[in-house]
Amino acid sequence: MPAPRALFVLSFLPALAALLGTSAARAEEPAKPFGGRGQVAFDDIVALSVGGSRFGYPLVLPVGMGAGSLGVGYSGILGYSSSTTLRNPGQPGGHKGTTDTMWISPSLDVFVRGHFSVGATLAASYGTGEGEQLDFNGQVQRSKGSGYGFAIAPRVGYVIPLGTSFALWPRLTLGYSGGYTNFESTAPGRSVDWSNQNFRGIAELGLVARLHRYVYLRAAPELVISATRRAGSGFNPISGEAQNEFSVRLGATAGVGILLGG
């Protein structure tokens, strides 16, 4: 069974602490409502997602098979994850694999007028992995490789104030992501070389709670419509022919953001 381990890189904390410290001088000024013209929201500085990656990242490598795509996962602006997969190690057909993945995914929205927002998420990921399998002849077969992924997802939104501390923030997103993976194996016919492309539409209804003049919490159920095309050669999941997939699923994201101009 997979035993994922995650170490999150939160290098933004010193900057956040400095920002909160400077706000003391302005404590006497009332905070502006969320979504006012000219405000800038840095979304999902730290976040959790349910239902899989919204934009096809972080990259999933074949050695890490077993890392679920429908579980709860970290999806903040910057991160690193390491996972180990064990399937009957030491026995014929058994497998042991490790993957290491790092990613960056800044997300920003600007409120242009009348509570309307325009924004985007950009994402890039890179991963490496290696594994070994004991075949039925008693030989250990090893594999090693790497891959990368990227995504761009522009969006529009509209804020509906709910008092001074809360607001609804529905948004519509159109995203594109792609990636490439190459794995070499000592076992005949088990090398992997493939690419993928993905188009996604995301409709979300976010609830925003102001925790501080510059800090907010956003939680949003979302509907994700996805069309994916994979092509390449090698062992599972690509068998040499292009594959097209279409899916509709529900998910949710909750995260902490920073608001400038508040």
C-alpha positions in Angstrom: 0.0 0.0 0.0 1.3 3.5 -0.7 2.8 5.4 2.2 2.9 9.1 1.1 5.0 11.6 3.0 4.8 15.3 2.3 7.1 18.2 3.2 5.6 21.5 2.3 7.9 24.4 1.5 6.3 27.6 3.0 8.9 30.2 2.2 6.3 32.9 2.1 5.9 33.0 5.9 8.5 35.6 6.7 7.0 37.9 4.1 3.5 37.3 5.5 4.7 38.1 9.0 6.3 41.4 7.9 3.0 42.3 6.1 1.0 41.7 9.2 3.4 43.7 11.3 3.2 46.8 9.2 -0.6 46.8 9.4 -0.5 47.8 13.1 0.0 51.4 12.1 -3.2 51.3 10.1 -5.3 49.6 12.7 -7.4 52.7 13.2 -8.5 52.6 9.5 -11.6 50.5 8.8 -11.0 47.6 6.4 -12.4 47.9 3.0 -15.0 45.3 1.9 -13.6 42.3 0.1 -13.7 42.7 -3.7 -13.3 46.5 -3.9 -11.9 48.0 -7.1 -8.1 47.9 -7.2 -7.7 45.1 -4.6 -5.4 42.2 -5.5 -5.9 38.7 -4.1 -3.1 36.2 -3.9 -5.2 33.1 -3.7 -4.4 29.7 -2.1 -1.1 30.5 -0.5 -1.7 27.4 1.5 -4.5 25.1 0.4 -6.0 21.7 0.5 -7.9 20.1 -2.4 -10.4 17.2 -2.3 -11.1 15.3 -5.5 -7.8 15.4 -7.3 -5.6 18.1 -8.7 -7.6 20.9 -10.3 -5.2 21.6 -13.1 -3.4 18.3 -13.6 -0.4 18.9 -11.3 1.6 17.9 -9.4 2.9 15.5 -12.0 2.2 11.8 -11.3 5.0 9.5 -12.3 4.5 5.8 -13.1 6.7 4.6 -10.3 4.3 6.2 -7.9 1.4 4.2 -9.0 -1.0 3.8 -6.1 -0.9 7.5 -5.1 -4.6 8.2 -5.2 -5.9 10.9 -7.5 -9.2 11.4 -5.6 -7.9 11.9 -2.1 -7.1 15.0 0.0 -3.9 16.7 -1.1 -1.8 19.9 -0.5 -2.1 22.4 -3.4 -0.5 25.6 -2.2 1.7 28.0 -4.0 4.9 26.1 -3.5 5.5 22.5 -2.4 7.4 19.3 -2.4 6.1 15.7 -1.9 7.7 12.3 -1.6 5.9 9.0 -1.8 6.7 5.3 -1.6 4.7 2.5 -3.1 5.1 -1.0 -1.8 3.3 -4.0 -3.4 4.4 -7.4 -2.0 8.2 -6.4 -2.1 10.6 -9.4 -2.2 8.0 -11.7 -3.8 7.7 -12.5 -7.6 5.7 -9.7 -9.2 6.2 -7.5 -6.2 7.1 -3.8 -6.7 8.7 -1.0 -4.7 8.8 2.6 -6.0 9.6 6.1 -4.8 8.8 9.4 -6.4 9.8 13.0 -5.5 7.8 15.9 -7.0 8.2 19.7 -6.6 5.8 22.3 -7.9 5.1 26.0 -8.0 1.6 27.4 -8.7 1.0 31.1 -8.0 -2.6 32.3 -8.2 -3.7 35.9 -8.5 -6.9 37.8 -9.0 -7.4 41.6 -9.6 -10.7 43.3 -8.9 -11.3 45.6 -11.8 -14.7 47.2 -11.2 -18.1 46.6 -9.5 -16.9 43.5 -7.7 -15.7 41.8 -10.9 -12.4 40.0 -10.8 -10.0 38.7 -13.4 -7.2 36.3 -12.6 -5.2 33.2 -13.4 -3.2 30.4 -11.9 0.1 29.4 -13.5 1.7 26.1 -12.4 4.8 24.0 -13.2 6.0 20.7 -11.7 8.9 18.4 -12.0 9.3 14.9 -10.7 11.7 12.1 -10.5 11.2 8.4 -9.6 12.8 5.0 -9.4 11.5 1.6 -8.7 12.4 -2.1 -8.7 10.4 -5.3 -9.3 11.2 -8.9 -8.8 10.2 -10.9 -11.8 9.1 -14.6 -11.8 12.6 -15.7 -12.9 14.1 -14.2 -9.7 15.7 -11.2 -11.5 15.4 -7.7 -10.1 14.3 -5.2 -12.8 14.9 -1.5 -12.2 13.4 1.6 -13.7 14.3 5.3 -13.4 13.1 8.4 -15.0 11.6 11.9 -14.7 8.9 14.1 -16.1 7.5 17.6 -16.0 4.1 19.3 -16.1 2.7 22.8 -16.5 -0.7 24.5 -16.5 -2.2 27.9 -17.2 -5.8 28.7 -16.1 -7.3 32.2 -16.6 -10.6 32.9 -14.8 -13.3 35.5 -14.1 -15.3 36.0 -10.9 -17.8 38.2 -9.1 -18.0 39.0 -5.4 -21.3 39.1 -3.5 -20.7 40.8 -0.1 -22.3 39.1 3.0 -21.7 41.7 5.6 -18.3 43.1 6.5 -16.5 39.8 7.1 -17.9 37.4 4.6 -18.6 37.2 0.9 -19.5 34.8 -1.9 -17.0 34.6 -4.7 -18.2 32.5 -7.7 -15.6 32.0 -10.4 -15.4 30.4 -13.8 -12.0 29.0 -15.0 -10.8 27.6 -18.3 -7.5 25.8 -18.0 -4.9 24.0 -20.1 -2.2 21.7 -18.8 0.4 19.4 -20.4 3.3 17.2 -19.5 5.9 14.7 -20.5 7.3 11.6 -18.8 10.2 9.3 -19.7 11.1 6.2 -17.8 13.8 3.7 -18.7 13.6 0.1 -17.4 15.9 -2.9 -17.5 12.8 -5.1 -18.1 12.0 -5.6 -21.8 8.9 -3.7 -22.9 8.4 -1.8 -19.6 10.0 1.6 -20.6 7.6 4.6 -20.7 7.7 7.6 -23.0 4.5 9.7 -23.2 3.0 13.1 -23.3 -0.4 14.4 -22.3 -2.7 17.4 -22.9 -5.7 18.5 -20.8 -8.4 21.1 -21.1 -10.5 21.8 -18.0 -13.5 24.0 -17.2 -14.1 24.7 -13.5 -17.1 26.3 -11.9 -16.8 27.1 -8.2 -18.8 28.9 -5.5 -16.3 30.2 -3.0 -17.2 31.4 0.5 -14.7 34.0 1.8 -14.1 34.8 5.4 -11.8 37.8 6.4 -9.4 36.6 9.1 -7.5 39.9 9.1 -7.2 43.1 7.0 -4.8 41.3 4.7 -5.7 37.6 5.2 -8.7 35.7 4.2 -9.9 32.1 4.1 -11.7 30.7 1.0 -13.6 27.4 0.8 -15.2 26.4 -2.5 -17.1 23.4 -3.8 -16.4 23.0 -7.5 -17.5 21.3 -10.7 -14.7 20.2 -13.0 -15.2 19.2 -16.6 -12.1 17.7 -18.1 -10.9 16.4 -21.6 -7.5 14.7 -21.8 -5.5 13.3 -24.6 -2.5 11.0 -23.9 -0.1 9.7 -26.5 3.2 7.8 -26.4 4.6 4.3 -26.1 5.5 1.9 -23.3 4.1 0.1 -20.4 0.8 1.0 -18.6 -1.0 3.3 -19.0 0.0 3.9 -22.6 -0.2 1.0 -25.0 1.1 2.8 -28.1 -2.1 4.5 -29.3 -3.4 7.9 -28.4 -6.1 7.8 -25.7 -8.9 10.3 -25.1 -10.7 10.7 -21.8 -13.6 12.9 -20.8 -14.7 13.3 -17.2 -17.1 15.3 -15.0 -16.4 15.4 -11.2 -17.1 17.3 -8.0 -14.3 18.5 -5.8 -13.5 21.2 -3.2 -10.7 23.5 -2.3 -10.0 25.4 0.9 -7.1 27.8 1.3 -5.6 30.9 2.8 -5.0 34.0 0.7 -3.5 37.5 1.0 -5.5 40.6 0.1 -3.7 43.8 -0.9 -5.6 47.1 -0.9 -7.9 45.9 1.9 
